[in-house]
Amino acid sequence: MDKNRSHFLVRFRGLIQAGAALLTNIHLPNFLKGTLYQGKGKYLCVPGLNCYSCPGAAGACPIGAFQAVVGSSKFRFSYYVTGILILLGVLLGRFICGFLCPFGWLQELLHKIPSPKLSTRRLKPLRYIKYAVLLIMVVLLPAVIVNTSGMGDPFFCKYLCPQGVLEGAIPLSLTNAGIRAALGKLFSWKFCILLAVVVGSVVFYRPFCKWLCPLGAVYALMNHVSLFQMRVDRDTCVSCGACAKACPMDVDITRTPNHAECIRCGKCIKSCPTKAICYQYGFGDKSKTEIKEN
């Protein structure tokens, strides 16, 4: 991928994010009706974190779909959803987080609200929490803790995911009196999590993506082997450090171009004075992807 195309993607990233959020939730009239789309599209998983219970949702959330199978009394592993996640991870990696995830886009919009901004560089160890969430809440608990019928709860979706409250519970309760009457302590707990993420997103850049998102953890594991990669030309780079300062995910792109935390947002591309950084699709010349230390 040449540098002009890279800058094009970076320049129009906001529009791409908005378009992805719209396509993921294309059934907008359902927000007024208080109903869910039940068509065949719900058998397909969207790439980003987007609640199945959102009135406008066009497809299924991969984390929710995975938990539904893991917690089933008939199945204990979802080869279909796992295959989709691996395919998406190999094709795009965390490009999905940076360009195609509706909840990631929402956090970025919240971060644009004028307020003091706090750095997360000293909070890097917290990034490992999302892997624990993936292992424990998404995989292990739904499979191990089951009721008398052999069914397990979707622990992440039910107890932690703020997207379910934002896209599902809140809009449905506004149009459905029965759902409003049924809201209880669990909704209050999830609403507090959503509120914490909203407030946190104003002062921190993408806190949920960095520290808690299990879908981000899946794509992070695939980032280094994904076909969509970052390329740093060491012959052009002057080691000025501008890209590391610009990176909101606390990555030094010159040392680790395809770090697990890199969401391919392109802020390093915009900040580079010598245009040494660009996107690369496929595995090109590896001799120019890292800066050698003296």
C-alpha positions as CSV (number, residue, x, y, z in Angstrom):
1,M,0.0,0.0,0.0
2,D,1.6,3.3,-1.1
3,K,2.0,6.3,1.1
4,N,-0.8,8.3,-0.7
5,R,-3.3,5.6,0.1
6,S,-2.1,5.4,3.6
7,H,-2.7,9.2,4.1
8,F,-6.1,8.9,2.4
9,L,-7.2,6.3,4.9
10,V,-5.9,8.4,7.8
11,R,-7.6,11.5,6.5
12,F,-11.0,9.9,6.1
13,R,-10.8,7.6,9.1
14,G,-13.6,9.5,10.9
15,L,-16.0,9.0,8.0
16,I,-15.0,5.3,7.7
17,Q,-15.8,4.9,11.4
18,A,-19.1,6.6,11.0
19,G,-20.0,4.5,7.9
20,A,-19.0,1.3,9.7
21,A,-21.2,2.2,12.7
22,L,-24.1,2.9,10.4
23,L,-23.8,-0.3,8.4
24,T,-23.5,-2.3,11.6
25,N,-26.7,-0.7,12.8
26,I,-28.5,-0.2,9.6
27,H,-32.1,-1.0,10.8
28,L,-32.7,2.5,12.2
29,P,-36.5,2.4,12.2
30,N,-36.4,-0.3,14.8
31,F,-35.2,2.3,17.4
32,L,-38.6,3.9,17.1
33,K,-40.5,0.6,17.1
34,G,-38.6,-0.9,20.0
35,T,-38.1,-4.1,18.1
36,L,-35.1,-6.2,17.0
37,Y,-34.1,-7.2,13.5
38,Q,-34.6,-11.0,13.3
39,G,-33.5,-11.7,9.7
40,K,-30.8,-14.0,8.4
41,G,-28.2,-11.3,8.8
42,K,-28.1,-12.0,12.6
43,Y,-26.4,-15.3,11.8
44,L,-23.4,-13.3,10.6
45,C,-20.9,-11.7,13.0
46,V,-20.0,-8.1,12.6
47,P,-16.3,-7.3,13.0
48,G,-16.5,-4.8,15.9
49,L,-18.1,-4.8,19.4
50,N,-21.8,-4.2,18.7
51,C,-24.7,-5.6,20.8
52,Y,-27.0,-8.2,19.2
53,S,-29.8,-6.7,21.2
54,C,-29.4,-3.2,19.6
55,P,-32.7,-2.5,17.7
56,G,-30.7,-1.4,14.7
57,A,-28.1,-4.2,14.8
58,A,-27.6,-5.9,11.4
59,G,-25.6,-8.8,12.7
60,A,-24.3,-10.6,15.8
61,C,-21.5,-9.5,18.1
62,P,-18.7,-12.1,17.8
63,I,-18.2,-12.1,21.6
64,G,-21.9,-12.5,22.3
65,A,-22.2,-15.2,19.6
66,F,-19.2,-17.1,21.0
67,Q,-20.6,-17.0,24.5
68,A,-24.0,-18.2,23.4
69,V,-22.4,-21.3,22.0
70,V,-20.0,-21.9,24.9
71,G,-22.9,-21.5,27.3
72,S,-25.2,-23.8,25.4
73,S,-26.2,-27.3,26.7
74,K,-25.5,-28.8,23.2
75,F,-22.1,-27.3,22.3
76,R,-19.0,-26.4,24.2
77,F,-17.0,-24.6,21.4
78,S,-17.9,-22.4,18.5
79,Y,-15.8,-23.3,15.5
80,Y,-17.9,-21.0,13.3
81,V,-17.4,-17.9,15.4
82,T,-13.8,-18.8,16.3
83,G,-13.1,-19.2,12.6
84,I,-14.6,-15.8,11.8
85,L,-12.5,-14.2,14.5
86,I,-9.3,-15.8,13.2
87,L,-10.1,-14.9,9.6
88,L,-10.8,-11.2,10.6
89,G,-7.7,-11.2,12.7
90,V,-5.5,-12.5,9.9
91,L,-6.9,-10.2,7.4
92,L,-7.1,-6.9,9.4
93,G,-5.8,-7.3,13.0
94,R,-6.6,-4.3,15.1
95,F,-7.4,-2.2,12.1
96,I,-10.9,-3.3,13.0
97,C,-10.5,-1.6,16.4
98,G,-9.2,1.6,14.8
99,F,-11.6,1.8,11.8
100,L,-14.6,-0.5,12.1
101,C,-15.7,-0.8,15.8
102,P,-18.7,1.4,16.8
103,F,-17.9,1.4,20.5
104,G,-14.3,2.4,19.8
105,W,-15.5,5.3,17.6
106,L,-17.9,6.4,20.4
107,Q,-15.0,6.5,22.9
108,E,-13.0,8.6,20.5
109,L,-15.9,11.1,20.1
110,L,-16.2,11.4,23.8
111,H,-12.5,12.0,24.1
112,K,-12.9,15.1,21.8
113,I,-15.0,16.8,24.6
114,P,-12.9,19.7,25.9
115,S,-11.5,18.6,29.3
116,P,-8.1,17.9,30.9
117,K,-6.6,14.8,29.3
118,L,-4.7,12.2,31.2
119,S,-1.9,10.0,29.9
120,T,-2.1,6.2,30.2
121,R,1.6,5.6,29.7
122,R,2.1,4.7,33.4
123,L,-1.0,2.5,33.3
124,K,0.4,0.1,30.7
125,P,0.1,-3.0,32.9
126,L,-3.7,-2.6,32.9
127,R,-3.7,-3.6,29.2
128,Y,-3.4,-7.2,30.3
129,I,-6.8,-7.1,32.1
130,K,-8.5,-7.6,28.7
131,Y,-6.8,-10.9,28.2
132,A,-8.0,-12.1,31.6
133,V,-11.5,-10.9,30.7
134,L,-11.3,-12.9,27.5
135,L,-10.1,-16.1,29.2
136,I,-12.2,-16.0,32.3
137,M,-15.5,-14.2,31.5
138,V,-15.8,-15.1,27.8
139,V,-14.4,-18.6,27.7
140,L,-14.2,-20.3,31.1
141,L,-17.1,-19.1,33.2
142,P,-19.9,-19.7,30.6
143,A,-18.5,-23.3,30.1
144,V,-17.9,-24.2,33.7
145,I,-20.7,-22.5,35.7
146,V,-23.9,-23.9,34.4
147,N,-27.5,-24.4,35.7
148,T,-29.4,-27.7,36.0
149,S,-30.2,-27.7,32.3
150,G,-26.5,-27.4,31.4
151,M,-26.8,-23.8,30.3
152,G,-24.1,-21.2,31.2
153,D,-24.6,-17.4,31.4
154,P,-22.9,-15.1,28.9
155,F,-20.8,-13.6,31.7
156,F,-19.1,-10.8,29.8
157,C,-22.3,-9.7,28.0
158,K,-24.4,-10.0,31.1
159,Y,-22.2,-8.5,33.8
160,L,-19.5,-6.3,32.1
161,C,-20.2,-5.1,28.6
162,P,-21.4,-1.5,28.6
163,Q,-22.4,-1.7,24.9
164,G,-25.4,-3.9,25.8
165,V,-26.8,-1.2,28.0
166,L,-26.1,1.6,25.6
167,E,-27.4,-0.1,22.5
168,G,-29.8,-2.6,23.9
169,A,-31.4,-1.9,27.3
170,I,-31.6,1.9,27.1
171,P,-33.2,2.3,23.6
172,L,-35.5,-0.7,24.2
173,S,-36.7,0.5,27.6
174,L,-37.6,3.9,26.1
175,T,-40.2,2.3,23.8
176,N,-41.2,-0.7,25.8
177,A,-43.0,-0.3,29.2
178,G,-42.6,-4.0,30.0
179,I,-38.8,-3.8,29.6
180,R,-38.7,-0.6,31.7
181,A,-40.6,-2.4,34.5
182,A,-38.2,-5.3,34.4
183,L,-35.1,-3.2,34.9
184,G,-33.4,-4.0,38.2
185,K,-30.1,-4.2,40.0
186,L,-28.3,-5.8,37.1
187,F,-29.3,-2.8,34.8
188,S,-28.1,-0.4,37.5
189,W,-24.8,-2.2,37.8
190,K,-24.3,-2.2,34.0
191,F,-25.4,1.4,33.8
192,C,-22.7,2.4,36.3
193,I,-20.1,0.6,34.2
194,L,-21.3,2.4,31.1
195,L,-21.1,5.7,33.0
196,A,-17.6,5.0,34.2
197,V,-16.5,4.2,30.6
198,V,-18.2,7.4,29.3
199,V,-16.5,9.6,31.9
200,G,-13.2,7.7,31.5
201,S,-13.3,8.2,27.7
202,V,-13.5,11.9,28.2
203,V,-10.2,12.1,30.0
204,F,-8.5,8.9,28.8
205,Y,-8.1,7.7,25.2
206,R,-10.2,4.6,24.6
207,P,-10.0,3.2,28.1
208,F,-12.4,0.2,27.4
209,C,-10.4,-0.7,24.3
210,K,-7.1,-0.5,26.2
211,W,-8.0,-2.3,29.4
212,L,-11.2,-4.4,29.2
213,C,-12.3,-5.3,25.7
214,P,-12.0,-9.1,25.0
215,L,-12.6,-8.6,21.3
216,G,-9.7,-6.2,21.2
217,A,-7.7,-8.9,23.0
218,V,-8.5,-11.4,20.3
219,Y,-7.4,-9.0,17.5
220,A,-4.3,-8.0,19.5
221,L,-3.2,-11.6,19.6
222,M,-3.4,-11.6,15.8
223,N,-1.9,-8.2,15.2
224,H,1.7,-9.3,14.5
225,V,0.6,-11.9,11.9
226,S,-2.2,-9.9,10.2
227,L,-1.9,-9.0,6.6
228,F,-2.7,-5.4,7.4
229,Q,0.5,-4.1,8.9
230,M,2.4,-0.9,9.7
231,R,5.6,-0.3,7.7
232,V,8.5,1.9,9.0
233,D,11.2,2.7,6.5
234,R,14.4,2.8,8.5
235,D,16.2,4.5,5.6
236,T,13.9,7.5,5.8
237,C,13.2,7.6,9.6
238,V,15.3,10.2,11.5
239,S,14.4,8.8,15.0
240,C,12.8,12.1,16.1
241,G,10.3,10.4,18.4
242,A,7.3,12.3,16.9
243,C,5.4,9.1,16.2
244,A,5.8,7.8,19.7
245,K,4.6,11.0,21.2
246,A,1.6,11.1,18.9
247,C,0.5,7.5,19.5
248,P,-2.6,7.5,21.8
249,M,-2.1,3.7,22.4
250,D,1.3,4.3,23.9
251,V,3.2,2.4,21.2
252,D,6.6,3.2,19.8
253,I,6.0,2.3,16.2
254,T,9.7,2.4,15.2
255,R,10.6,-0.4,17.7
256,T,7.5,-2.6,17.3
257,P,5.6,-1.6,14.1
258,N,2.9,-4.3,14.7
259,H,2.6,-4.1,18.5
260,A,-0.5,-5.8,20.0
261,E,-1.8,-2.4,21.1
262,C,-1.5,-0.7,17.8
263,I,-5.0,0.0,16.4
264,R,-3.7,1.3,13.0
265,C,-5.3,4.7,13.7
266,G,-2.6,6.4,11.6
267,K,-1.7,9.2,14.0
268,C,1.9,8.2,13.7
269,I,1.6,8.5,9.9
270,K,0.3,12.1,10.2
271,S,3.0,13.1,12.7
272,C,6.0,11.7,10.8
273,P,8.0,14.6,9.3
274,T,9.7,12.4,6.8
275,K,6.8,10.2,5.8
276,A,8.6,7.1,6.8
277,I,5.5,5.4,8.1
278,C,2.7,3.9,6.0
279,Y,0.3,1.0,5.9
280,Q,1.3,-2.2,4.2
281,Y,-1.0,-5.0,3.2
282,G,0.7,-8.4,3.0
283,F,4.3,-9.2,4.1
284,G,6.7,-7.0,2.2
285,D,10.3,-6.2,2.7
286,K,11.0,-7.0,6.4
287,S,14.4,-5.3,6.3
288,K,12.7,-1.9,6.4
289,T,10.1,-2.4,9.0
290,E,12.1,-1.7,12.2
291,I,14.7,0.8,13.3
292,K,17.9,-0.9,14.4
293,E,19.3,0.3,17.7
294,N,22.8,1.5,17.8
